Amino acid sequence: AEETGVGIEAVGEEEFSIYAPTPSMMLDAKQRIEKLLSEAEGPEMEFGAVYTGTIVDIRDFGVMVELFKGVPSALLHNSQLDHRKVYHPSALNLKIGQEVTVKYLGRDPSTGRIRLSRKALLP
């Protein structure tokens, strides 16, 4: 804030409110934030490309996969684990620390979260 004159306030867990004294200061702050976020997201991923990641957490609705060290893990949802309906990842004997191969399906347009599929790679 001291550097730009812009204030940032947390509204939720992943949502922030930004205010600035002038439109040009707001634009400058927005560009700085976008640059920081793009650096934090890790390497550029190619749509449809296949990546190998490590399962770092198992949840009722899927597994969290770390694709790159230092980059937040991405959800591999139960619906994308297998062609069969999966109610819990344990049904496929998935374990923390296990490597999993996934296809990158881009980012969710509303949340910006990474979308992955293991199912798309299965015969």
Secondary structure as GFF3:
##gff-version 3
##sequence-region A 1 123
A	DSSP	beta_strand	7	10	.	.	.	ID=ss1
A	DSSP	beta_strand	16	19	.	.	.	ID=ss2
A	DSSP	alpha_helix	23	40	.	.	.	ID=ss3
A	DSSP	beta_strand	50	59	.	.	.	ID=ss4
A	DSSP	beta_strand	62	66	.	.	.	ID=ss5
A	DSSP	beta_strand	74	77	.	.	.	ID=ss6
A	DSSP	three_ten_helix	78	80	.	.	.	ID=ss7
A	DSSP	three_ten_helix	89	92	.	.	.	ID=ss8
A	DSSP	beta_strand	99	107	.	.	.	ID=ss9
A	DSSP	beta_strand	114	117	.	.	.	ID=ss10
A	DSSP	three_ten_helix	119	121	.	.	.	ID=ss11
###
